């Protein structure tokens, strides 16, 4: 499944404007921020419309989304929005650490999205991702993505590889993983 979402998966408050089948004038008006919604609903509306098939609608939504105050985006990134909306938000907030940190810490954000962000995120965002050990052990591709990111601290990479090794989680994307496991087993003997 991908954006735009079908009408039945949208919040009721914005469904008539964000429905892919809604009239283009209504979607354009909403994309320009001319409907009375705020917070998570506003962000959902704009991310939804930024994926619209009509270039006029998607362009207006992207422009409006770029002007939404960072505080509103940060708050929305921490809300339990639809996982595809959170995933779609990533491209609109790239380079904005505070928002990305909230987004990757949000349990509603899909692990695939967190892994994608972990591949290119800045150091602060990588550190935020690295604090969620439960998610990392459940989705080792996130550790692998952090391992490949040059912005991740070496000490963090070492700690996460050791975390996986000690918990029996296989990291296929880490070339030296078996050496780490053997070293840890040697320490335990």
Secondary structure by P-SEA (a helix, b strand, c coil): cccccccccccccccccccccccaaaaaaaaaccccccaaaaaaaaaaaaacccaaaaaaaaaaaaaccaaaaaaaaaccccaaaaaaacccccccaaaaaaaaacccccaaaaaaaaacccaaaaaaaaaaaaaaaacaaaaaaaaacccccaaaaaaaaaaaaaaccccccccaaaaaaaaaaaaac
